[in-house]
């Protein structure tokens, strides 16, 4: 593997990556599906704002437990 790999297709076609995936019983389609699922947040999963947003809203005493 070299440092010039820039796309997922290139990464998933790399012979060394394919060998490791085969050993781990992982198929390229599974990797693509996982990355696609992570890229698009689901409407079913609750959105948790970052800590700095929560901390800013908790400056008012009645908002924090």
C-alpha distances in whole Angstrom, upper triangle without the diagonal:
4,7,9,8,12,13,13,13,10,9,11,10,7,8,7,8,11,12,12,14,16,17,18,20,18,18,17,20,21,18,19,23,22,21,24,26,25,25,29,31,33,37,38,36,38,37,37,37,35,37,39,40,42,43,45,47,48,50,53,54,55,51,50,51
4,6,7,10,13,14,14,11,10,13,12,9,11,11,11,14,16,16,17,20,21,22,23,22,21,19,22,23,20,21,25,24,22,24,27,26,25,29,31,34,38,39,37,39,37,37,37,35,37,38,40,42,43,44,46,47,49,52,54,55,51,50,52
4,6,8,11,13,15,11,11,14,14,12,14,13,14,17,18,18,19,22,23,23,25,23,23,20,23,24,20,21,24,23,21,24,26,24,24,27,30,33,36,38,35,37,35,35,35,32,34,35,37,39,40,41,43,45,46,49,51,52,49,48,49
4,6,9,12,13,9,10,14,13,12,15,15,14,17,19,19,20,23,24,25,26,23,23,20,22,24,20,20,24,23,21,23,26,24,23,27,29,32,36,37,36,37,35,35,35,33,35,36,37,40,41,42,44,46,47,50,52,53,49,49,50
4,6,8,9,6,6,10,10,9,12,13,12,14,17,17,17,20,22,22,23,20,19,16,19,20,16,16,20,20,17,19,22,21,20,24,26,29,33,34,32,34,33,33,33,32,34,35,36,38,40,40,42,44,46,49,51,51,48,47,49
4,7,9,7,8,11,12,12,15,16,14,16,19,19,19,22,24,23,24,21,20,16,18,19,16,15,19,18,15,17,20,19,17,21,24,27,30,32,30,32,30,31,30,29,32,32,33,36,37,38,40,42,44,46,48,49,45,45,47
4,5,5,6,9,10,11,15,16,13,15,18,18,17,20,22,22,22,19,17,13,15,16,13,12,15,16,13,14,17,17,15,18,21,24,28,29,28,30,28,30,30,29,32,33,33,35,37,38,39,42,44,46,48,48,45,44,46
4,5,5,6,8,10,13,14,11,12,16,16,14,17,19,18,18,15,13,10,11,13,9,8,12,12,10,11,15,14,13,17,20,22,26,27,26,28,27,28,29,28,31,32,33,35,37,38,39,41,43,45,47,47,44,43,45
4,5,5,6,9,12,14,11,12,15,16,14,16,19,19,18,15,13,9,11,13,11,9,13,14,13,14,17,17,16,19,22,24,28,29,28,31,30,32,32,32,35,36,36,38,40,41,42,44,47,49,51,51,47,47,48
4,6,5,6,10,12,10,11,14,15,14,17,19,19,19,17,15,11,14,16,13,13,16,17,15,17,20,20,19,22,25,27,31,32,31,33,32,33,34,33,36,37,38,40,42,42,44,46,48,50,52,53,49,48,50
4,5,5,9,9,7,9,12,12,11,14,16,16,17,14,13,10,13,14,11,11,15,15,13,16,18,18,18,21,24,26,30,31,29,32,30,31,32,31,33,35,36,38,39,41,42,44,46,48,50,50,47,46,47
4,6,8,9,6,7,10,11,9,11,14,14,14,11,9,6,10,11,9,9,13,13,12,15,17,18,18,21,23,25,29,30,29,31,31,32,33,32,35,36,37,39,41,42,43,45,47,50,51,51,47,47,48
4,6,9,7,7,10,12,11,12,15,16,16,13,11,9,12,14,12,13,16,17,16,18,21,21,21,24,27,29,32,33,32,35,34,35,36,36,38,40,41,42,44,45,47,48,51,53,55,55,51,50,51
4,6,5,6,9,10,11,12,14,15,16,14,13,11,15,16,14,15,18,19,18,20,23,23,23,26,28,31,34,35,34,36,35,36,37,36,38,40,41,42,44,46,47,48,51,53,55,55,51,50,52
4,5,5,6,9,10,10,12,14,15,14,13,12,16,17,16,17,20,21,20,23,25,25,26,29,31,33,37,37,36,38,38,39,40,38,41,42,44,45,47,48,50,51,53,56,57,58,54,53,54
4,5,5,6,9,10,11,12,14,13,14,13,17,17,15,18,21,20,20,23,25,24,25,28,31,33,36,37,35,37,37,37,38,37,39,41,42,43,45,47,48,49,51,54,55,56,52,51,52
4,5,5,6,9,10,11,12,10,11,10,14,14,12,14,17,16,16,19,21,21,22,25,27,29,33,33,31,34,33,34,35,34,36,38,39,40,42,43,45,46,48,51,52,53,49,48,48
4,5,5,6,9,10,10,9,9,8,12,13,12,14,16,17,17,19,21,22,23,25,28,29,33,33,32,35,34,35,37,36,38,40,41,42,44,46,47,48,51,53,54,54,51,49,50
4,5,5,6,9,10,10,11,11,15,15,14,17,19,19,20,22,24,24,26,28,30,32,36,35,34,37,37,37,39,38,40,42,43,44,46,48,49,50,52,55,56,56,52,51,51
4,5,5,6,8,8,10,11,15,14,13,16,18,17,18,21,22,22,24,27,28,30,33,33,31,34,34,34,36,35,36,39,40,41,42,45,46,47,49,52,53,53,49,48,48
4,5,5,6,5,7,8,11,10,10,13,15,14,15,18,19,19,21,24,26,27,30,30,29,31,32,32,34,33,35,38,39,39,41,43,44,45,48,50,51,51,48,46,47
4,5,5,6,7,10,12,12,12,15,17,17,18,21,22,23,24,27,28,29,33,32,31,34,35,35,37,37,39,41,42,43,45,47,48,49,52,54,55,54,51,49,50
4,5,8,10,13,16,14,14,18,19,18,20,23,24,24,26,29,30,31,34,34,32,35,35,36,38,37,39,41,42,43,45,47,48,48,51,54,54,54,51,49,49
4,5,9,12,14,12,12,16,17,15,17,20,21,21,23,26,27,27,31,30,28,31,32,32,34,34,35,38,39,39,41,44,44,45,48,50,51,51,47,45,45
4,7,10,12,10,11,15,15,15,17,19,20,21,23,25,26,27,30,29,28,31,32,33,35,35,37,40,40,40,43,45,46,46,49,51,52,52,48,46,46
4,7,8,7,8,11,12,11,13,16,16,17,19,21,23,24,27,26,25,28,29,30,32,32,34,37,37,38,40,42,43,44,47,49,50,49,46,44,45
4,5,5,7,9,10,11,13,15,16,17,19,21,23,23,27,26,26,29,30,31,33,33,36,38,38,39,41,43,44,45,48,50,51,50,47,46,46
4,5,5,6,9,10,11,12,14,16,17,19,21,22,26,26,25,28,28,30,32,32,34,37,37,38,40,42,42,44,47,49,50,50,46,45,46
4,5,5,6,9,10,10,12,14,15,17,19,20,23,23,23,26,27,29,31,31,34,36,36,37,40,41,41,43,46,48,49,48,45,44,45
4,5,5,6,9,10,11,12,14,16,17,18,21,21,21,24,25,26,28,29,31,34,34,35,37,39,39,41,44,45,46,46,42,41,42
4,5,5,6,9,10,11,12,14,17,18,21,22,21,23,24,25,27,27,29,32,32,33,35,37,37,39,42,44,45,45,41,40,41
4,5,5,6,9,10,10,12,15,16,20,21,20,23,23,25,26,27,30,32,32,33,35,37,37,39,42,44,45,45,41,40,41
4,6,5,6,9,10,11,13,14,17,18,17,20,21,23,25,26,29,31,31,31,34,36,36,37,40,42,43,43,39,38,39
4,5,5,6,9,10,12,13,16,16,15,18,19,20,22,23,26,28,28,29,31,33,33,35,38,39,41,40,36,36,36
4,5,5,6,9,11,13,17,18,16,19,18,20,21,21,24,26,26,27,30,31,32,34,36,38,40,40,36,35,36
4,5,5,6,9,11,14,16,15,18,18,20,21,22,25,27,27,28,31,32,32,34,37,38,40,39,36,35,37
4,5,5,7,8,12,12,12,15,15,17,19,20,23,26,25,26,29,30,30,32,35,36,38,37,33,33,34
4,6,6,9,12,13,11,14,13,15,16,17,20,22,22,23,26,27,27,29,32,34,35,35,31,30,32
4,6,9,13,15,13,15,14,16,17,17,21,22,22,23,26,27,27,29,32,34,36,35,31,31,33
4,6,9,12,11,13,12,15,16,18,21,23,22,23,26,27,27,29,32,33,35,34,30,30,32
4,7,9,7,9,9,12,13,15,19,20,19,20,23,24,24,26,29,30,32,31,27,27,28
4,5,5,8,9,13,15,17,20,23,21,21,25,26,25,27,30,31,32,31,27,27,28
4,6,7,9,12,15,18,21,23,21,21,24,25,24,26,29,29,31,29,25,26,27
4,6,9,13,16,18,21,24,22,21,25,26,24,26,29,30,30,29,25,25,26
4,6,9,13,15,18,21,19,18,22,23,22,23,27,27,28,27,23,23,24
4,6,10,13,15,18,16,15,18,20,18,20,23,24,24,23,19,19,20
4,6,9,12,15,12,12,16,17,16,18,21,22,23,22,18,18,20
4,7,9,11,10,9,13,14,13,15,18,19,20,20,16,16,17
4,6,8,6,7,10,11,11,13,16,17,19,19,15,15,17
4,6,6,7,9,10,11,13,15,18,19,20,16,16,18
4,5,5,6,9,10,11,13,16,17,18,15,13,15
4,5,5,6,9,10,11,14,16,18,15,14,17
4,5,5,6,9,11,13,15,16,13,13,16
4,5,5,6,9,11,13,13,10,9,12
4,6,5,7,10,11,13,10,9,12
4,5,6,9,11,13,10,11,14
4,5,7,9,10,7,8,12
4,5,7,8,5,5,9
4,6,9,8,8,11
4,6,6,7,11
4,6,6,8
4,6,8
4,7
4
